[in-house]
Amino acid sequence: MRLSALLEAAGLEPAGEWSDAAVSGFAIDHRKVAPGTVFGAFRGERFNAEDVIPQAIEAGAVAVVASPEARVEGAAHVASEEPRRAFARLAARFFEPVPETLVAVTGTNGKTSTAEMTRQIWRMCGRSAASIGTLGVTTPDGSVSTGLTTPDIVTFLANMAGLAREGVTHVAYEASSHGLAQYRNEGLTLAASAFTNFSRDHLDYHGTMEAYFEAKMRLFDEVAQPASPAVIFDGGRDEVWIPKAIERAKARGLDVRSVGEKGRFLRLTAREATQLGQVLTVEFEGSARTIKLPLIGEYQAANALVAAGLALSTGCEAGQVFDALSRLQPVRGRLERAAIAPVGAPVYVDYAHTPDAMEAAIAALRGHVDDARGGRLTVVFGAGGDRDPGKRAPMGDVAARGAERVIVTDDNPRGEDAGAIRAAILEGARGAGGEAEIIEVAGRRDAIAEAIAGAGDHDIILVAGKGHEQGQIIGSGDDMRVLPFDDVEVARECAGRRNRDTGR
């Protein structure tokens, strides 16, 4: 493909003498440049790729997308004040075709579950569907390749093109605040977009809640196509951010389709918890429907309703969608029942790593604890290092107010002192008041074992923070190590060992 054709399709300026150059690929890492590559030279917080433009050109780059001030000699200079966006628009024209129906999900919590539930609903409605996000790429047959919430733009677009070649027609992907702020999912036409909820997270990167919200709103303001459906969860409790999100979507000319207790498109009128799930009563197009959702927790119901809204907004028949909700499978690391303690107490693993997500996970399990028989909820968790320190004490506070037993441990300390992180959590937990038993156990495996060993017949254990993750990150920079660690597997090992030790 000629550079001139790509530039014209992306609405960018011609490349002059380089217009006839043949483009063979795209790269944002100069070490991956080959002859014919378009190189994206971006200024980052720790590394300025403009410094390695000469190496990229020497390796064969025919064009460099960079700021107007960058020095580019020996290749086309595609100059832009927003080079990440220009690079994404250009790359999107190269990685074609892509699946015909794409939806993006943003929000603080629930992105992974919503995207994966949407994939499952589509599949049960007869579509060839995939999802992309924190779990990686989940293909139509359910197989998963791991990845980041929002991979770099080249990987993202290459994955899309690869899925299209495999016959995938529908893809739901997570649009994280980082990915939106860094233009990592630009250039594609969305059939619909979604917003799950908004609460504190990633302030180490965005600085303020307002800046964090603005990053999320790029999905509605700039990425989504005008008049396309915007599915927004409105449970009636967030009186600040949800109304703002709805207002922004309407200002862009999007077709707002709210779901939840205050939903105008899909309204939740009743919810009843059961032993293995919950029964939802919803109102859609003037008719009431009953859904037996095989997932526990109020927030899982919220995620399922957003996924249903996306499926309905992309052409799926209502009867099939509501039937599919009753057959949804749990998402890896999202209130996943990992093991049963020797006394019969279930152990759940969840990715909750913010105060809001922790509160939602605790609330989801609270109704299943047999209080009448002395049942207790035990929560095992920590907080990541080199991340927003301001959420640590609130997480401790939430855990101590919601559980009878709190075990504070480590969770990816990275370059920080693990003991200092635990101390910040413990301060919040101990300042919450109440009667929760609060324990500090440094080693995460030991903490999980302690929770299982101390469980009673009618207890429930929640291991929060890591969810689907497969490693424990220690150190940073050149000293960083990733030690194999899977909460689900460790919980099963500890429960199995306890069973053997007790002869059960």
N, C-alpha and C positions, 0 to 999 in steps of 0.2 A: 504494500500500500504506500502511495506517495505521501510525503509530508504535506504537500499543498492540499490534497483531498481531505486529510484529517483536520487541518487548520480550518478549512472552509466549513466542514461539517460541524465543527465545534464553535463556529462563530468567532474565530480568532484571526489576528492579522496575518497576511501572507508572509512567507519566509524569504522572499527575494531570491537570491542566487541559489538558495538551498531548497527551493520549492520541489524540485524533481528528486530529491533524496528519497531512497526507499527506506521505509521504517520496518524494522524487524521485531521490535519489542519496546518495553518501557521498564525503567528502573529508578528507584530512589536511593539505592546503595551503589556508589561508584564502583564497588568491587564486583558488581553483577552486570556491568555494562559490557555489551558485545557490539560488534559492527552493526550499525543500523539502529541503535537504541536511542530513544528519547529519554534524556536524563532529567529528573526533577531535583533541582538544587535548592533546598529549603533551609531557612534559618531556624534552628531549634534552640531549646533552652541550654543544651549542653554541647551541641555540635552545629557548626555552620557549614552546610554542604557546599556553599559557594566557594569554600577554600579548596575543594577537590575537583572543581570544574575542569582544570587542565588535565588531570588524570583521567577523568571520564571521557574527554574528547580524544585523548591519546589512545584510549581503549576502543574507540570507534563510535562514540556518540555523534549523531548527526544533528541533534537539536538539544538545547538546554532550556528548560523552563525555569526562570528565576526572576528575581526582582529587577526592575529597570536599572538599578545601580550596579548589578553584577557585571563582572568582566568576562565576556565570552568571545573567544577568538578561535576560528577554525571550525565553527558549527553555527547553526541557526540559533539566534537568541530569541526565544519566545518570552517577551518581557511582560510582566503583570504585577500589579500591586498586591494581588492575591495569587501568588504562583501555585499554591497547593490546589486552589480551585481550578485554575487554568489547566494544570496538569491532569486533574481528574476529568475535566470535560474532554480533553484531548484523548486520554486513555480510554474513556468510555466509547469513543467512536472506533477505537482499534479493536477492543474486546467485544466483538459482535458476532452472531446474535446473542442475546441473553434471554432467559425465560420471559414469557409474555406477560405474566402477572406477578408483580413484585409489591410487597407491603413492608413497611418499616415500623418498628416499635421502639418508642423511647419512654423515659420515665426513670425514677430512681430504683424502684424495685419491680420485679415481675416481668422484666423484658424477656429473660430466658424462657420462663414458663409460658408466657403468652405466645412467643414466636413458635415454640415447639408444639404447643396445643393447636395453634393455627395449622401447622403442618399436619398434625394428626387428623384434624377435622377435614381438611382438604383431601387427605388420602382416603378417609372413609366416605367422602363424597365423590370418589372416583377420579380425583386429580393426581397427576404425578408431581409430588411436592417435596420440598426440602426446606431446611431452616439453617441459618448461619448466625453464630453468636458465641457466647461464652463457652458453650459445650463444643464448639467447632462447627463443622458442616455435617448435618444429619440428613442423610439421603433418603429416597423413597422407601428403601427396605429397612430403614431404622439404623443403619450403620453410621458410626460417628468417627470423624477425624478431628483431633483437638485443635484449638486455635484461641485467638483473643476475642474479646467481646466484639470489637470492630477491628479487623485486620487492616494492614496498610492497603492503600487504594489499589495497588497493582495486584496483590493477592486477592483482594475482594472481587475485583472485576474479572480476574482470571478464573476464580471459583465460579462466578456467575456464568461465564462463557462455557466452562467445562460442564456445568450442570445442564445447560441448554443442549450441548452436544450429546449428553446422555438421555435426552428426551424429557427432562424436567420442565414443566410449564409454569409452576407456581413456587415462589420462594418468599418466605417470611424471614426478615433479618432484624437483628438488634441494632439500633442506632444509639450508641452511647454518647454522652456529653463530650468525651474526648474525641470520638470519631467525628461528631458534628462540628466541633470547634476546629478540627484539623482537616476538614474536607475529605474524610476517608470514605465517604459513601455518596459521592456526588455523581452527577451526569446521567442517572438512570431515571426512567419514567415510572412513577409509582402509581399503582392502581388504588392504593389507600395507605393511610398512615394511622398511627395510634399513640396515645399517651396514657400510661397506666396510673401514675401517681407522682408526687414530688415531696421529698424530704431531704434532710441534711446528708450529704455525702460529697466526697471529692473536693472539699474546700481547700485542701492542700494545693490543688491545681487551679481551681477557679477563683479562690479568694473569698468570695461572698456568695450568699444564696441568690442574690440578684444576678450575678454573673453566671452562676451555674444554671439558673433558669433560662437566661438568654441563650446559652449554648444549646439547651434542649429545644428552645423555640425556633432554632434554625430549621428544624424539620418542617414546621408549619410555614415559617416565613419565607424560606428559600428553596427547600428541597422538594416538598410536595407540590403537585401541579394544582393550579387554581381550579376550583369546582370539584376536585376529587374528594372522596369521603375521608373524614377525620374521626376516628372512633376514640372517644375520651371517657374514661371511667369517672363517674360522678356518684360517689356514695353519700354525699351530703354532709360529710364531716370536715372536709378541707374547704374552708370558706375563703381562702386567699388565693392559692395557686391554681386550683382547678378552674375557678371562674376566669382567672387571667388567661389560662391556656385556651379556654373556650372562646374568649374575646379575641385572642390573637388568631385563632383558626378562622373565625368569622371575618376578621379584618382582611385576611388573605383571600377570602372568597371560597373557603373550603366548605364542604357539605358536612357540618358537624352532626355526628351521630352518637349521642351520649348513651352510656349503658350504666346500670347500677340502680341503687335505690331511688335516685333522682333522674334516672335515664329517661330520655324522651324517645329514643329509638328502641331500646330493649330495657324494660324496667323490671327490677327485682322486687317482688312484692312480699316474699316470705322466704325464710331459710331455716331449716331444721337440721341440727347435727344428728348423725346416726353413728353407730359403732364403727363403721368402715367408710363413712363418707358424709354426705349431706343431701337433703332434698331441697331443691330450689323451685320456687314458683315464680315464673316470669310472665310478663305481658308483652306481646309482640303483635303489632298491627291489630290491636283491639281484642286479641284472644289470649286467654290464660293457658299456660302450659306447665306441666310438672316434669322436672328433670331430676333423676337420681344420679347425682355427681359422685363418682367413686373416689373422691379426694377429700381430705379433711382440711378444715381451716377456712375462715372467712376470706382471706386474701387469695386462696386458690379459687374460690368462687368468683372473685373479682377478675382474676386472670382469665378464667374460662369464659366469662361474659365478654371481655374485650376480644378474645380469640373468636368467639361466636360472631361478634359484630364485624370483624374483619372478613370472616368467611361469608356472612350474609351480604357484605358490601362488595364482594368479588364474585357474585353470581351463583352462590350455592343455594339450593332450595332449603327453605326453613325447616321442613320436616326432617330432612337428612342431617341438618346442622344440629338440631336439638337431640336427635337420636345419637349422633356422634358424641355429644357431651357426656352421655351416660356410659360411654365406652372409652373415655380418655385414660391413658396410662400415666403413672407418675413420672415426673421429669427428674432426671438424675440429680441428686443432691438437693432437691427441693421438697422438704418434709418427707424424705424418703425413709421408710421403715427399714433400718439396717439389720437389726438383730432383736432377739428376745432374751432378756436376762434370765438367769436360772429360776428366779421366783416368778417369772411371767411378765415382768415389766418390759414394755417395748422401748426400743432405743431408736429415736428419729435423728436423722442428719439433715441439717438445713444450711443454706448459704448465707443466712442472715448475718450481716456484718455492719449494720448501722442501727442506731437506736430505734428507728421506726420499723425496720425489718425485724429486729429482735422482738419488739412489742407485738408485731403481727404474728410471728411464729409462736410466741408464748400464748397469745390469745387463741390461736388455732388449736393448741393442745390442751389448754385449760379446761375446756368443756368436756374433755375425755378422761380427766383425772377423777377417780372415784373418791371424792371428798368425804362422803358419808362413811366410808370404810378406812379413813385415815390415809388416803392416797396423797402422794406429794409429787410435785413437778421439780425435777432436778435439771439445771441448765449448766452445761460445760461450754465455756467460750473464752476467747481472748481478743486481741485487737492487733492489726497489722502495724509493723513499724514503717517509718518513712511515709506515713499517710496521715491524714487529718487527725491531729492529737486531740482536738476539741470534742470528738465524739466518744472518747473512752469513758470518762466519768458518767455521761448520760447513759451509755450502754450498761454500766454497772448499776446505775439507779433503776433502769427499766427491769433488769434481771432480778434485782433484790425485791422489787415491788410485785413482780409477777410470779416468782417461783418460791418454793419453800426451801430449796437447797441450791446454792450457787457455788460452782467450782470455777475459779478464775485460773486460766492457764495461758500457754503461749499460742500465738497464731502468726506465723510469718514475721518474726521480729526484724528481719532484714538488718539494716545497719544500726539499729537502736539497741539500747540495753533492755533485754527482755524483762528484767525485774522492775525497771522504771515504768514500762508499759503496764505491767500487772498492778503496780502501785496506784497508777492513775485510775484504773478500773475499780480497784478495791476502795479507793476514796469515795467514788460515786456510789458504790454498793453499800458501804457502811454508813454513808450519810443519808441513805434513803429512809431510814427508820424501819419499822416493821420487825418481824420475827424470823426472817430468813436466816438459815444457817449459811455462813459465808466461809469458804475454804480456798486457800491458795495452793495449787499444785503445779509446779513449774513445767514438768514434762507433759506434753499433751497425751501421750499414750498412758502415762500414769494417771492423769486426770480422768480419762475415759474409764480406765480400770477401776478407779476409786468410785466413780458414779455407779457403775454396775455392781460393784461389791456391796455398796451401801443401799441398794434399791430394795424397796418393800414390795409386797405382793400386788398392791394396787397403784404403784408409782408409774410415772412416765419420765423418760430421760430424753432431753434435747441436747444434741451436740451441735453447736452453731458456729458459723464463721467461714468454714472452708468448703462445705458442700461437696461439689464434684471434684475439687482440686486433688491432684495426685502427689503433691510435694510440699515440704516445709522449707521456706526460704530463710536461710541464715546468712548474715553478712550482706555486703553491697559492693558494687564495682567489681574489681578484679578478685576480691575476696568472697564473692557471693557463692554460696553452695545451695543446691536444691536437694534436700534429703527426701527419699521416697516416703510418702505418708498419705494414706487414704483413710479418712474418718470412718467410712463404711466398713472397709476391710478390718481396720483396727478394732472397731466395735464388735465385729463378728468374732475376731480372734479372742478378745477379752471375755466375751460372753461364753465362747466355747471352752476357754481355759477354766473359767469359773465353774462351768458345768462339770468339767472333769474333776476339778478340785473338790466339789461338793458331792460328787457321785450321782448327780442327776442326769 
